[in-house]
Amino acid sequence: MNKNKETFEYTYSAKQQEEIEKIRKKYLPKEENKMELLRKLDKDVTKPGMICSLVIGIIGCFLFGMGMCCVLVWAESFFTVGIVIGIAGMAVMGAALPVYQKITAKERKRIAPQILALTEELSK
């Protein structure tokens, strides 16, 4: 038997390499990706308006529901009050969309220079 035989052994596991790379990426410092930043800025423009309009819409729904309750359940004593509260609730719900549009337009004006600068860099 020849014990000095030169041999070559090679083992490769794609799953193992993928797992190693996935773990490695967790510990690497995050690189600033301009496209990701552009997407984030674009998404962040609508958040304040959406939150505010949702709150206004929910308050309007509660008022409308309270008005309906007054009209349908306590019709003898709160019918007129229920109509007034229901109409006020509809008005508040109707105000949610204009509030969203106004806040979003203001945010777009505020973030526009950053978005335009990033799009110029990315389009080159």
Jmol script that loads the backbone (N, CA, C; Angstrom):
load data "model"
ATOM      1  N   MET A   1       0.812  -1.167   0.000  1.00  0.00           N
ATOM      2  CA  MET A   1       0.000   0.000   0.000  1.00  0.00           C
ATOM      3  C   MET A   1       0.869   1.250   0.000  1.00  0.00           C
ATOM      4  N   ASN A   2       0.477   2.206  -0.825  1.00  0.00           N
ATOM      5  CA  ASN A   2       1.225   3.444  -0.930  1.00  0.00           C
ATOM      6  C   ASN A   2       0.523   4.525  -0.100  1.00  0.00           C
ATOM      7  N   LYS A   3       1.142   4.932   1.019  1.00  0.00           N
ATOM      8  CA  LYS A   3       0.542   5.910   1.912  1.00  0.00           C
ATOM      9  C   LYS A   3       0.808   7.344   1.463  1.00  0.00           C
ATOM     10  N   ASN A   4       1.699   7.580   0.551  1.00  0.00           N
ATOM     11  CA  ASN A   4       2.040   8.921   0.096  1.00  0.00           C
ATOM     12  C   ASN A   4       1.226   9.346  -1.124  1.00  0.00           C
ATOM     13  N   LYS A   5       0.166   8.672  -1.368  1.00  0.00           N
ATOM     14  CA  LYS A   5      -0.679   9.004  -2.508  1.00  0.00           C
ATOM     15  C   LYS A   5      -1.283  10.397  -2.314  1.00  0.00           C
ATOM     16  N   GLU A   6      -1.168  11.229  -3.312  1.00  0.00           N
ATOM     17  CA  GLU A   6      -1.756  12.560  -3.228  1.00  0.00           C
ATOM     18  C   GLU A   6      -3.207  12.482  -3.672  1.00  0.00           C
ATOM     19  N   THR A   7      -4.067  12.956  -2.823  1.00  0.00           N
ATOM     20  CA  THR A   7      -5.491  12.935  -3.157  1.00  0.00           C
ATOM     21  C   THR A   7      -6.061  14.338  -3.003  1.00  0.00           C
ATOM     22  N   PHE A   8      -7.127  14.538  -3.670  1.00  0.00           N
ATOM     23  CA  PHE A   8      -7.813  15.823  -3.618  1.00  0.00           C
ATOM     24  C   PHE A   8      -9.246  15.579  -3.176  1.00  0.00           C
ATOM     25  N   GLU A   9      -9.632  16.212  -2.104  1.00  0.00           N
ATOM     26  CA  GLU A   9     -11.001  16.080  -1.624  1.00  0.00           C
ATOM     27  C   GLU A   9     -11.659  17.442  -1.664  1.00  0.00           C
ATOM     28  N   TYR A  10     -12.873  17.468  -2.129  1.00  0.00           N
ATOM     29  CA  TYR A  10     -13.605  18.721  -2.228  1.00  0.00           C
ATOM     30  C   TYR A  10     -15.061  18.463  -1.885  1.00  0.00           C
ATOM     31  N   THR A  11     -15.593  19.230  -0.961  1.00  0.00           N
ATOM     32  CA  THR A  11     -17.014  19.111  -0.638  1.00  0.00           C
ATOM     33  C   THR A  11     -17.637  20.494  -0.743  1.00  0.00           C
ATOM     34  N   TYR A  12     -18.771  20.557  -1.357  1.00  0.00           N
ATOM     35  CA  TYR A  12     -19.473  21.812  -1.541  1.00  0.00           C
ATOM     36  C   TYR A  12     -20.950  21.576  -1.289  1.00  0.00           C
ATOM     37  N   SER A  13     -21.512  22.436  -0.488  1.00  0.00           N
ATOM     38  CA  SER A  13     -22.930  22.344  -0.201  1.00  0.00           C
ATOM     39  C   SER A  13     -23.549  23.708  -0.461  1.00  0.00           C
ATOM     40  N   ALA A  14     -24.419  23.782  -1.444  1.00  0.00           N
ATOM     41  CA  ALA A  14     -25.058  25.046  -1.783  1.00  0.00           C
ATOM     42  C   ALA A  14     -25.909  25.562  -0.623  1.00  0.00           C
ATOM     43  N   LYS A  15     -26.641  24.686   0.030  1.00  0.00           N
ATOM     44  CA  LYS A  15     -27.473  25.110   1.155  1.00  0.00           C
ATOM     45  C   LYS A  15     -26.618  25.670   2.280  1.00  0.00           C
ATOM     46  N   GLN A  16     -25.493  25.015   2.530  1.00  0.00           N
ATOM     47  CA  GLN A  16     -24.616  25.468   3.598  1.00  0.00           C
ATOM     48  C   GLN A  16     -24.037  26.843   3.251  1.00  0.00           C
ATOM     49  N   GLN A  17     -23.634  27.033   2.018  1.00  0.00           N
ATOM     50  CA  GLN A  17     -23.079  28.322   1.590  1.00  0.00           C
ATOM     51  C   GLN A  17     -24.127  29.430   1.680  1.00  0.00           C
ATOM     52  N   GLU A  18     -25.371  29.118   1.316  1.00  0.00           N
ATOM     53  CA  GLU A  18     -26.452  30.104   1.417  1.00  0.00           C
ATOM     54  C   GLU A  18     -26.679  30.501   2.868  1.00  0.00           C
ATOM     55  N   GLU A  19     -26.681  29.513   3.750  1.00  0.00           N
ATOM     56  CA  GLU A  19     -26.891  29.792   5.164  1.00  0.00           C
ATOM     57  C   GLU A  19     -25.747  30.624   5.728  1.00  0.00           C
ATOM     58  N   ILE A  20     -24.525  30.298   5.348  1.00  0.00           N
ATOM     59  CA  ILE A  20     -23.364  31.059   5.798  1.00  0.00           C
ATOM     60  C   ILE A  20     -23.475  32.511   5.327  1.00  0.00           C
ATOM     61  N   GLU A  21     -23.860  32.700   4.077  1.00  0.00           N
ATOM     62  CA  GLU A  21     -23.982  34.048   3.517  1.00  0.00           C
ATOM     63  C   GLU A  21     -25.108  34.836   4.192  1.00  0.00           C
ATOM     64  N   LYS A  22     -26.212  34.171   4.496  1.00  0.00           N
ATOM     65  CA  LYS A  22     -27.336  34.827   5.157  1.00  0.00           C
ATOM     66  C   LYS A  22     -26.933  35.303   6.556  1.00  0.00           C
ATOM     67  N   ILE A  23     -26.209  34.456   7.288  1.00  0.00           N
ATOM     68  CA  ILE A  23     -25.744  34.829   8.627  1.00  0.00           C
ATOM     69  C   ILE A  23     -24.721  35.954   8.532  1.00  0.00           C
ATOM     70  N   ARG A  24     -23.842  35.885   7.541  1.00  0.00           N
ATOM     71  CA  ARG A  24     -22.807  36.902   7.352  1.00  0.00           C
ATOM     72  C   ARG A  24     -23.429  38.270   7.086  1.00  0.00           C
ATOM     73  N   LYS A  25     -24.495  38.310   6.282  1.00  0.00           N
ATOM     74  CA  LYS A  25     -25.143  39.582   5.939  1.00  0.00           C
ATOM     75  C   LYS A  25     -25.758  40.264   7.159  1.00  0.00           C
ATOM     76  N   LYS A  26     -26.165  39.477   8.152  1.00  0.00           N
ATOM     77  CA  LYS A  26     -26.735  40.058   9.363  1.00  0.00           C
ATOM     78  C   LYS A  26     -25.720  40.901  10.121  1.00  0.00           C
ATOM     79  N   TYR A  27     -24.453  40.533  10.023  1.00  0.00           N
ATOM     80  CA  TYR A  27     -23.420  41.182  10.818  1.00  0.00           C
ATOM     81  C   TYR A  27     -22.609  42.215  10.044  1.00  0.00           C
ATOM     82  N   LEU A  28     -22.827  42.321   8.755  1.00  0.00           N
ATOM     83  CA  LEU A  28     -22.142  43.339   7.973  1.00  0.00           C
ATOM     84  C   LEU A  28     -22.820  44.683   8.178  1.00  0.00           C
ATOM     85  N   PRO A  29     -22.078  45.778   8.128  1.00  0.00           N
ATOM     86  CA  PRO A  29     -22.730  47.089   8.237  1.00  0.00           C
ATOM     87  C   PRO A  29     -23.604  47.332   7.000  1.00  0.00           C
ATOM     88  N   LYS A  30     -24.731  47.971   7.227  1.00  0.00           N
ATOM     89  CA  LYS A  30     -25.670  48.233   6.133  1.00  0.00           C
ATOM     90  C   LYS A  30     -25.090  49.274   5.183  1.00  0.00           C
ATOM     91  N   GLU A  31     -25.149  48.967   3.897  1.00  0.00           N
ATOM     92  CA  GLU A  31     -24.730  49.918   2.883  1.00  0.00           C
ATOM     93  C   GLU A  31     -25.932  50.781   2.521  1.00  0.00           C
ATOM     94  N   GLU A  32     -25.663  52.042   2.248  1.00  0.00           N
ATOM     95  CA  GLU A  32     -26.744  52.935   1.863  1.00  0.00           C
ATOM     96  C   GLU A  32     -27.052  52.718   0.385  1.00  0.00           C
ATOM     97  N   ASN A  33     -28.180  52.133   0.132  1.00  0.00           N
ATOM     98  CA  ASN A  33     -28.625  51.897  -1.228  1.00  0.00           C
ATOM     99  C   ASN A  33     -29.534  53.057  -1.624  1.00  0.00           C
ATOM    100  N   LYS A  34     -29.168  53.764  -2.662  1.00  0.00           N
ATOM    101  CA  LYS A  34     -29.907  54.958  -3.052  1.00  0.00           C
ATOM    102  C   LYS A  34     -31.316  54.633  -3.527  1.00  0.00           C
ATOM    103  N   MET A  35     -31.485  53.500  -4.174  1.00  0.00           N
ATOM    104  CA  MET A  35     -32.818  53.126  -4.645  1.00  0.00           C
ATOM    105  C   MET A  35     -33.731  52.809  -3.466  1.00  0.00           C
ATOM    106  N   GLU A  36     -33.202  52.122  -2.468  1.00  0.00           N
ATOM    107  CA  GLU A  36     -33.986  51.826  -1.263  1.00  0.00           C
ATOM    108  C   GLU A  36     -34.351  53.118  -0.532  1.00  0.00           C
ATOM    109  N   LEU A  37     -33.419  54.056  -0.470  1.00  0.00           N
ATOM    110  CA  LEU A  37     -33.685  55.340   0.162  1.00  0.00           C
ATOM    111  C   LEU A  37     -34.778  56.101  -0.590  1.00  0.00           C
ATOM    112  N   LEU A  38     -34.736  56.045  -1.912  1.00  0.00           N
ATOM    113  CA  LEU A  38     -35.765  56.695  -2.730  1.00  0.00           C
ATOM    114  C   LEU A  38     -37.138  56.078  -2.478  1.00  0.00           C
ATOM    115  N   ARG A  39     -37.205  54.756  -2.423  1.00  0.00           N
ATOM    116  CA  ARG A  39     -38.471  54.078  -2.136  1.00  0.00           C
ATOM    117  C   ARG A  39     -38.987  54.445  -0.746  1.00  0.00           C
ATOM    118  N   LYS A  40     -38.086  54.484   0.228  1.00  0.00           N
ATOM    119  CA  LYS A  40     -38.482  54.813   1.602  1.00  0.00           C
ATOM    120  C   LYS A  40     -39.015  56.235   1.686  1.00  0.00           C
ATOM    121  N   LEU A  41     -38.335  57.183   1.054  1.00  0.00           N
ATOM    122  CA  LEU A  41     -38.796  58.567   1.067  1.00  0.00           C
ATOM    123  C   LEU A  41     -40.167  58.694   0.407  1.00  0.00           C
ATOM    124  N   ASP A  42     -40.352  58.006  -0.712  1.00  0.00           N
ATOM    125  CA  ASP A  42     -41.628  58.058  -1.415  1.00  0.00           C
ATOM    126  C   ASP A  42     -42.751  57.476  -0.561  1.00  0.00           C
ATOM    127  N   LYS A  43     -42.458  56.408   0.149  1.00  0.00           N
ATOM    128  CA  LYS A  43     -43.447  55.776   1.014  1.00  0.00           C
ATOM    129  C   LYS A  43     -43.755  56.643   2.234  1.00  0.00           C
ATOM    130  N   ASP A  44     -42.727  57.301   2.780  1.00  0.00           N
ATOM    131  CA  ASP A  44     -42.893  58.127   3.971  1.00  0.00           C
ATOM    132  C   ASP A  44     -43.712  59.392   3.721  1.00  0.00           C
ATOM    133  N   VAL A  45     -43.863  59.786   2.466  1.00  0.00           N
ATOM    134  CA  VAL A  45     -44.628  60.987   2.145  1.00  0.00           C
ATOM    135  C   VAL A  45     -46.098  60.823   2.530  1.00  0.00           C
ATOM    136  N   THR A  46     -46.657  59.640   2.342  1.00  0.00           N
ATOM    137  CA  THR A  46     -48.085  59.441   2.568  1.00  0.00           C
ATOM    138  C   THR A  46     -48.440  59.045   4.000  1.00  0.00           C
ATOM    139  N   LYS A  47     -47.474  58.647   4.807  1.00  0.00           N
ATOM    140  CA  LYS A  47     -47.771  58.168   6.160  1.00  0.00           C
ATOM    141  C   LYS A  47     -48.474  59.189   7.050  1.00  0.00           C
ATOM    142  N   PRO A  48     -47.964  60.423   7.192  1.00  0.00           N
ATOM    143  CA  PRO A  48     -48.642  61.369   8.103  1.00  0.00           C
ATOM    144  C   PRO A  48     -50.086  61.657   7.686  1.00  0.00           C
ATOM    145  N   GLY A  49     -50.306  61.840   6.397  1.00  0.00           N
ATOM    146  CA  GLY A  49     -51.660  62.101   5.917  1.00  0.00           C
ATOM    147  C   GLY A  49     -52.575  60.915   6.129  1.00  0.00           C
ATOM    148  N   MET A  50     -52.052  59.719   5.931  1.00  0.00           N
ATOM    149  CA  MET A  50     -52.857  58.510   6.111  1.00  0.00           C
ATOM    150  C   MET A  50     -53.262  58.344   7.575  1.00  0.00           C
ATOM    151  N   ILE A  51     -52.326  58.549   8.475  1.00  0.00           N
ATOM    152  CA  ILE A  51     -52.629  58.403   9.900  1.00  0.00           C
ATOM    153  C   ILE A  51     -53.684  59.425  10.333  1.00  0.00           C
ATOM    154  N   CYS A  52     -53.495  60.667   9.941  1.00  0.00           N
ATOM    155  CA  CYS A  52     -54.428  61.723  10.328  1.00  0.00           C
ATOM    156  C   CYS A  52     -55.818  61.476   9.739  1.00  0.00           C
ATOM    157  N   SER A  53     -55.884  61.096   8.469  1.00  0.00           N
ATOM    158  CA  SER A  53     -57.188  60.867   7.850  1.00  0.00           C
ATOM    159  C   SER A  53     -57.876  59.633   8.429  1.00  0.00           C
ATOM    160  N   LEU A  54     -57.126  58.628   8.802  1.00  0.00           N
ATOM    161  CA  LEU A  54     -57.732  57.460   9.448  1.00  0.00           C
ATOM    162  C   LEU A  54     -58.339  57.830  10.798  1.00  0.00           C
ATOM    163  N   VAL A  55     -57.627  58.627  11.570  1.00  0.00           N
ATOM    164  CA  VAL A  55     -58.156  59.051  12.870  1.00  0.00           C
ATOM    165  C   VAL A  55     -59.433  59.867  12.674  1.00  0.00           C
ATOM    166  N   ILE A  56     -59.409  60.801  11.738  1.00  0.00           N
ATOM    167  CA  ILE A  56     -60.590  61.624  11.470  1.00  0.00           C
ATOM    168  C   ILE A  56     -61.746  60.762  10.977  1.00  0.00           C
ATOM    169  N   GLY A  57     -61.479  59.824  10.075  1.00  0.00           N
ATOM    170  CA  GLY A  57     -62.521  58.941   9.565  1.00  0.00           C
ATOM    171  C   GLY A  57     -63.128  58.056  10.645  1.00  0.00           C
ATOM    172  N   ILE A  58     -62.296  57.553  11.537  1.00  0.00           N
ATOM    173  CA  ILE A  58     -62.802  56.698  12.622  1.00  0.00           C
ATOM    174  C   ILE A  58     -63.669  57.515  13.585  1.00  0.00           C
ATOM    175  N   ILE A  59     -63.233  58.724  13.903  1.00  0.00           N
ATOM    176  CA  ILE A  59     -64.048  59.586  14.764  1.00  0.00           C
ATOM    177  C   ILE A  59     -65.393  59.881  14.093  1.00  0.00           C
ATOM    178  N   GLY A  60     -65.361  60.150  12.790  1.00  0.00           N
ATOM    179  CA  GLY A  60     -66.598  60.396  12.055  1.00  0.00           C
ATOM    180  C   GLY A  60     -67.520  59.186  12.060  1.00  0.00           C
ATOM    181  N   CYS A  61     -66.948  57.999  11.912  1.00  0.00           N
ATOM    182  CA  CYS A  61     -67.756  56.768  11.953  1.00  0.00           C
ATOM    183  C   CYS A  61     -68.408  56.580  13.324  1.00  0.00           C
ATOM    184  N   PHE A  62     -67.659  56.867  14.376  1.00  0.00           N
ATOM    185  CA  PHE A  62     -68.226  56.761  15.723  1.00  0.00           C
ATOM    186  C   PHE A  62     -69.381  57.748  15.913  1.00  0.00           C
ATOM    187  N   LEU A  63     -69.187  58.976  15.450  1.00  0.00           N
ATOM    188  CA  LEU A  63     -70.265  59.965  15.562  1.00  0.00           C
ATOM    189  C   LEU A  63     -71.493  59.532  14.764  1.00  0.00           C
ATOM    190  N   PHE A  64     -71.269  59.061  13.562  1.00  0.00           N
ATOM    191  CA  PHE A  64     -72.376  58.606  12.722  1.00  0.00           C
ATOM    192  C   PHE A  64     -73.106  57.438  13.386  1.00  0.00           C
ATOM    193  N   GLY A  65     -72.353  56.503  13.924  1.00  0.00           N
ATOM    194  CA  GLY A  65     -72.955  55.359  14.615  1.00  0.00           C
ATOM    195  C   GLY A  65     -73.727  55.782  15.859  1.00  0.00           C
ATOM    196  N   MET A  66     -73.189  56.754  16.579  1.00  0.00           N
ATOM    197  CA  MET A  66     -73.891  57.240  17.756  1.00  0.00           C
ATOM    198  C   MET A  66     -75.203  57.931  17.349  1.00  0.00           C
ATOM    199  N   GLY A  67     -75.163  58.673  16.259  1.00  0.00           N
ATOM    200  CA  GLY A  67     -76.381  59.298  15.752  1.00  0.00           C
ATOM    201  C   GLY A  67     -77.415  58.269  15.327  1.00  0.00           C
ATOM    202  N   MET A  68     -76.958  57.216  14.648  1.00  0.00           N
ATOM    203  CA  MET A  68     -77.885  56.149  14.246  1.00  0.00           C
ATOM    204  C   MET A  68     -78.480  55.468  15.473  1.00  0.00           C
ATOM    205  N   CYS A  69     -77.660  55.261  16.481  1.00  0.00           N
ATOM    206  CA  CYS A  69     -78.138  54.626  17.707  1.00  0.00           C
ATOM    207  C   CYS A  69     -79.205  55.487  18.375  1.00  0.00           C
ATOM    208  N   CYS A  70     -78.946  56.785  18.410  1.00  0.00           N
ATOM    209  CA  CYS A  70     -79.937  57.685  19.012  1.00  0.00           C
ATOM    210  C   CYS A  70     -81.253  57.644  18.243  1.00  0.00           C
ATOM    211  N   VAL A  71     -81.185  57.599  16.917  1.00  0.00           N
ATOM    212  CA  VAL A  71     -82.388  57.608  16.091  1.00  0.00           C
ATOM    213  C   VAL A  71     -83.131  56.274  16.177  1.00  0.00           C
ATOM    214  N   LEU A  72     -82.407  55.176  16.133  1.00  0.00           N
ATOM    215  CA  LEU A  72     -83.058  53.868  16.055  1.00  0.00           C
ATOM    216  C   LEU A  72     -83.436  53.283  17.411  1.00  0.00           C
ATOM    217  N   VAL A  73     -82.631  53.512  18.426  1.00  0.00           N
ATOM    218  CA  VAL A  73     -82.886  52.879  19.714  1.00  0.00           C
ATOM    219  C   VAL A  73     -83.705  53.792  20.628  1.00  0.00           C
ATOM    220  N   TRP A  74     -83.313  55.040  20.715  1.00  0.00           N
ATOM    221  CA  TRP A  74     -83.990  55.968  21.614  1.00  0.00           C
ATOM    222  C   TRP A  74     -84.775  57.010  20.821  1.00  0.00           C
ATOM    223  N   ALA A  75     -85.559  56.564  19.870  1.00  0.00           N
ATOM    224  CA  ALA A  75     -86.260  57.451  18.949  1.00  0.00           C
ATOM    225  C   ALA A  75     -87.207  58.412  19.661  1.00  0.00           C
ATOM    226  N   GLU A  76     -87.800  57.982  20.750  1.00  0.00           N
ATOM    227  CA  GLU A  76     -88.771  58.832  21.432  1.00  0.00           C
ATOM    228  C   GLU A  76     -88.133  60.113  21.970  1.00  0.00           C
ATOM    229  N   SER A  77     -86.938  59.997  22.520  1.00  0.00           N
ATOM    230  CA  SER A  77     -86.363  61.154  23.206  1.00  0.00           C
ATOM    231  C   SER A  77     -85.157  61.780  22.497  1.00  0.00           C
ATOM    232  N   PHE A  78     -84.449  61.021  21.653  1.00  0.00           N
ATOM    233  CA  PHE A  78     -83.217  61.543  21.050  1.00  0.00           C
ATOM    234  C   PHE A  78     -83.237  61.536  19.523  1.00  0.00           C
ATOM    235  N   PHE A  79     -84.393  61.548  18.907  1.00  0.00           N
ATOM    236  CA  PHE A  79     -84.469  61.471  17.448  1.00  0.00           C
ATOM    237  C   PHE A  79     -83.782  62.667  16.786  1.00  0.00           C
ATOM    238  N   THR A  80     -84.141  63.860  17.189  1.00  0.00           N
ATOM    239  CA  THR A  80     -83.573  65.071  16.581  1.00  0.00           C
ATOM    240  C   THR A  80     -82.078  65.182  16.875  1.00  0.00           C
ATOM    241  N   VAL A  81     -81.700  64.891  18.093  1.00  0.00           N
ATOM    242  CA  VAL A  81     -80.283  64.927  18.471  1.00  0.00           C
ATOM    243  C   VAL A  81     -79.499  63.896  17.655  1.00  0.00           C
ATOM    244  N   GLY A  82     -80.093  62.712  17.444  1.00  0.00           N
ATOM    245  CA  GLY A  82     -79.442  61.669  16.653  1.00  0.00           C
ATOM    246  C   GLY A  82     -79.220  62.088  15.214  1.00  0.00           C
ATOM    247  N   ILE A  83     -80.201  62.788  14.641  1.00  0.00           N
ATOM    248  CA  ILE A  83     -80.047  63.285  13.256  1.00  0.00           C
ATOM    249  C   ILE A  83     -78.888  64.272  13.186  1.00  0.00           C
ATOM    250  N   VAL A  84     -78.820  65.174  14.128  1.00  0.00           N
ATOM    251  CA  VAL A  84     -77.747  66.186  14.139  1.00  0.00           C
ATOM    252  C   VAL A  84     -76.385  65.512  14.316  1.00  0.00           C
ATOM    253  N   ILE A  85     -76.296  64.580  15.244  1.00  0.00           N
ATOM    254  CA  ILE A  85     -75.019  63.883  15.479  1.00  0.00           C
ATOM    255  C   ILE A  85     -74.631  63.056  14.251  1.00  0.00           C
ATOM    256  N   GLY A  86     -75.605  62.402  13.613  1.00  0.00           N
ATOM    257  CA  GLY A  86     -75.317  61.616  12.413  1.00  0.00           C
ATOM    258  C   GLY A  86     -74.818  62.471  11.263  1.00  0.00           C
ATOM    259  N   ILE A  87     -75.429  63.624  11.063  1.00  0.00           N
ATOM    260  CA  ILE A  87     -74.978  64.533  10.000  1.00  0.00           C
ATOM    261  C   ILE A  87     -73.577  65.061  10.304  1.00  0.00           C
ATOM    262  N   ALA A  88     -73.331  65.368  11.578  1.00  0.00           N
ATOM    263  CA  ALA A  88     -71.980  65.808  11.957  1.00  0.00           C
ATOM    264  C   ALA A  88     -70.960  64.702  11.694  1.00  0.00           C
ATOM    265  N   GLY A  89     -71.328  63.460  11.973  1.00  0.00           N
ATOM    266  CA  GLY A  89     -70.435  62.330  11.702  1.00  0.00           C
ATOM    267  C   GLY A  89     -70.139  62.176  10.221  1.00  0.00           C
ATOM    268  N   MET A  90     -71.170  62.361   9.379  1.00  0.00           N
ATOM    269  CA  MET A  90     -70.951  62.285   7.925  1.00  0.00           C
ATOM    270  C   MET A  90     -70.014  63.395   7.457  1.00  0.00           C
ATOM    271  N   ALA A  91     -70.180  64.592   8.026  1.00  0.00           N
ATOM    272  CA  ALA A  91     -69.312  65.709   7.651  1.00  0.00           C
ATOM    273  C   ALA A  91     -67.856  65.430   8.045  1.00  0.00           C
ATOM    274  N   VAL A  92     -67.671  64.870   9.235  1.00  0.00           N
ATOM    275  CA  VAL A  92     -66.309  64.552   9.687  1.00  0.00           C
ATOM    276  C   VAL A  92     -65.700  63.468   8.799  1.00  0.00           C
ATOM    277  N   MET A  93     -66.493  62.438   8.454  1.00  0.00           N
ATOM    278  CA  MET A  93     -65.980  61.397   7.549  1.00  0.00           C
ATOM    279  C   MET A  93     -65.628  61.981   6.186  1.00  0.00           C
ATOM    280  N   GLY A  94     -66.456  62.902   5.713  1.00  0.00           N
ATOM    281  CA  GLY A  94     -66.195  63.535   4.417  1.00  0.00           C
ATOM    282  C   GLY A  94     -64.945  64.398   4.427  1.00  0.00           C
ATOM    283  N   ALA A  95     -64.556  64.883   5.585  1.00  0.00           N
ATOM    284  CA  ALA A  95     -63.361  65.728   5.685  1.00  0.00           C
ATOM    285  C   ALA A  95     -62.076  64.927   5.677  1.00  0.00           C
ATOM    286  N   ALA A  96     -62.142  63.616   5.834  1.00  0.00           N
ATOM    287  CA  ALA A  96     -60.926  62.796   5.923  1.00  0.00           C
ATOM    288  C   ALA A  96     -60.107  62.843   4.630  1.00  0.00           C
ATOM    289  N   LEU A  97     -60.756  62.745   3.485  1.00  0.00           N
ATOM    290  CA  LEU A  97     -60.012  62.749   2.213  1.00  0.00           C
ATOM    291  C   LEU A  97     -59.323  64.085   1.937  1.00  0.00           C
ATOM    292  N   PRO A  98     -60.015  65.231   2.064  1.00  0.00           N
ATOM    293  CA  PRO A  98     -59.296  66.497   1.846  1.00  0.00           C
ATOM    294  C   PRO A  98     -58.129  66.710   2.810  1.00  0.00           C
ATOM    295  N   VAL A  99     -58.288  66.258   4.060  1.00  0.00           N
ATOM    296  CA  VAL A  99     -57.194  66.376   5.028  1.00  0.00           C
ATOM    297  C   VAL A  99     -56.005  65.539   4.552  1.00  0.00           C
ATOM    298  N   TYR A 100     -56.272  64.317   4.097  1.00  0.00           N
ATOM    299  CA  TYR A 100     -55.203  63.445   3.575  1.00  0.00           C
ATOM    300  C   TYR A 100     -54.485  64.119   2.407  1.00  0.00           C
ATOM    301  N   GLN A 101     -55.263  64.647   1.478  1.00  0.00           N
ATOM    302  CA  GLN A 101     -54.661  65.268   0.290  1.00  0.00           C
ATOM    303  C   GLN A 101     -53.824  66.487   0.644  1.00  0.00           C
ATOM    304  N   LYS A 102     -54.311  67.296   1.572  1.00  0.00           N
ATOM    305  CA  LYS A 102     -53.575  68.498   1.959  1.00  0.00           C
ATOM    306  C   LYS A 102     -52.269  68.155   2.673  1.00  0.00           C
ATOM    307  N   ILE A 103     -52.312  67.228   3.605  1.00  0.00           N
ATOM    308  CA  ILE A 103     -51.101  66.840   4.336  1.00  0.00           C
ATOM    309  C   ILE A 103     -50.099  66.176   3.394  1.00  0.00           C
ATOM    310  N   THR A 104     -50.579  65.329   2.491  1.00  0.00           N
ATOM    311  CA  THR A 104     -49.685  64.662   1.541  1.00  0.00           C
ATOM    312  C   THR A 104     -49.032  65.671   0.601  1.00  0.00           C
ATOM    313  N   ALA A 105     -49.790  66.658   0.141  1.00  0.00           N
ATOM    314  CA  ALA A 105     -49.220  67.691  -0.737  1.00  0.00           C
ATOM    315  C   ALA A 105     -48.138  68.484   0.002  1.00  0.00           C
ATOM    316  N   LYS A 106     -48.378  68.796   1.271  1.00  0.00           N
ATOM    317  CA  LYS A 106     -47.390  69.533   2.061  1.00  0.00           C
ATOM    318  C   LYS A 106     -46.119  68.696   2.243  1.00  0.00           C
ATOM    319  N   GLU A 107     -46.282  67.403   2.511  1.00  0.00           N
ATOM    320  CA  GLU A 107     -45.121  66.514   2.673  1.00  0.00           C
ATOM    321  C   GLU A 107     -44.351  66.365   1.362  1.00  0.00           C
ATOM    322  N   ARG A 108     -45.071  66.296   0.246  1.00  0.00           N
ATOM    323  CA  ARG A 108     -44.388  66.187  -1.055  1.00  0.00           C
ATOM    324  C   ARG A 108     -43.543  67.416  -1.329  1.00  0.00           C
ATOM    325  N   LYS A 109     -44.056  68.600  -0.995  1.00  0.00           N
ATOM    326  CA  LYS A 109     -43.271  69.826  -1.191  1.00  0.00           C
ATOM    327  C   LYS A 109     -42.031  69.808  -0.307  1.00  0.00           C
ATOM    328  N   ARG A 110     -42.178  69.286   0.909  1.00  0.00           N
ATOM    329  CA  ARG A 110     -41.061  69.261   1.852  1.00  0.00           C
ATOM    330  C   ARG A 110     -39.973  68.284   1.411  1.00  0.00           C
ATOM    331  N   ILE A 111     -40.359  67.141   0.874  1.00  0.00           N
ATOM    332  CA  ILE A 111     -39.392  66.089   0.532  1.00  0.00           C
ATOM    333  C   ILE A 111     -38.945  66.175  -0.932  1.00  0.00           C
ATOM    334  N   ALA A 112     -39.586  67.006  -1.728  1.00  0.00           N
ATOM    335  CA  ALA A 112     -39.287  67.080  -3.168  1.00  0.00           C
ATOM    336  C   ALA A 112     -37.808  67.301  -3.485  1.00  0.00           C
ATOM    337  N   PRO A 113     -37.101  68.208  -2.813  1.00  0.00           N
ATOM    338  CA  PRO A 113     -35.683  68.382  -3.173  1.00  0.00           C
ATOM    339  C   PRO A 113     -34.846  67.110  -2.988  1.00  0.00           C
ATOM    340  N   GLN A 114     -35.094  66.374  -1.919  1.00  0.00           N
ATOM    341  CA  GLN A 114     -34.346  65.128  -1.688  1.00  0.00           C
ATOM    342  C   GLN A 114     -34.677  64.097  -2.757  1.00  0.00           C
ATOM    343  N   ILE A 115     -35.958  63.964  -3.089  1.00  0.00           N
ATOM    344  CA  ILE A 115     -36.382  62.984  -4.095  1.00  0.00           C
ATOM    345  C   ILE A 115     -35.790  63.339  -5.455  1.00  0.00           C
ATOM    346  N   LEU A 116     -35.853  64.598  -5.816  1.00  0.00           N
ATOM    347  CA  LEU A 116     -35.320  65.027  -7.116  1.00  0.00           C
ATOM    348  C   LEU A 116     -33.813  64.839  -7.199  1.00  0.00           C
ATOM    349  N   ALA A 117     -33.108  65.117  -6.113  1.00  0.00           N
ATOM    350  CA  ALA A 117     -31.649  64.917  -6.106  1.00  0.00           C
ATOM    351  C   ALA A 117     -31.305  63.441  -6.259  1.00  0.00           C
ATOM    352  N   LEU A 118     -32.042  62.577  -5.572  1.00  0.00           N
ATOM    353  CA  LEU A 118     -31.792  61.134  -5.678  1.00  0.00           C
ATOM    354  C   LEU A 118     -32.119  60.609  -7.075  1.00  0.00           C
ATOM    355  N   THR A 119     -33.208  61.084  -7.660  1.00  0.00           N
ATOM    356  CA  THR A 119     -33.559  60.615  -9.010  1.00  0.00           C
ATOM    357  C   THR A 119     -32.531  61.068 -10.034  1.00  0.00           C
ATOM    358  N   GLU A 120     -31.966  62.270  -9.836  1.00  0.00           N
ATOM    359  CA  GLU A 120     -30.909  62.736 -10.737  1.00  0.00           C
ATOM    360  C   GLU A 120     -29.680  61.839 -10.637  1.00  0.00           C
ATOM    361  N   GLU A 121     -29.302  61.484  -9.403  1.00  0.00           N
ATOM    362  CA  GLU A 121     -28.132  60.612  -9.201  1.00  0.00           C
ATOM    363  C   GLU A 121     -28.366  59.240  -9.812  1.00  0.00           C
ATOM    364  N   LEU A 122     -29.557  58.704  -9.611  1.00  0.00           N
ATOM    365  CA  LEU A 122     -29.841  57.348 -10.097  1.00  0.00           C
ATOM    366  C   LEU A 122     -30.008  57.278 -11.600  1.00  0.00           C
ATOM    367  N   SER A 123     -30.449  58.369 -12.221  1.00  0.00           N
ATOM    368  CA  SER A 123     -30.676  58.326 -13.663  1.00  0.00           C
ATOM    369  C   SER A 123     -29.394  58.515 -14.467  1.00  0.00           C
ATOM    370  N   LYS A 124     -28.311  58.895 -13.821  1.00  0.00           N
ATOM    371  CA  LYS A 124     -27.025  59.081 -14.546  1.00  0.00           C
ATOM    372  C   LYS A 124     -26.373  57.773 -14.816  1.00  0.00           C
TER     373      LYS A 124
END
end "model"
wireframe off; spacefill off
backbone 0.3
color backbone group
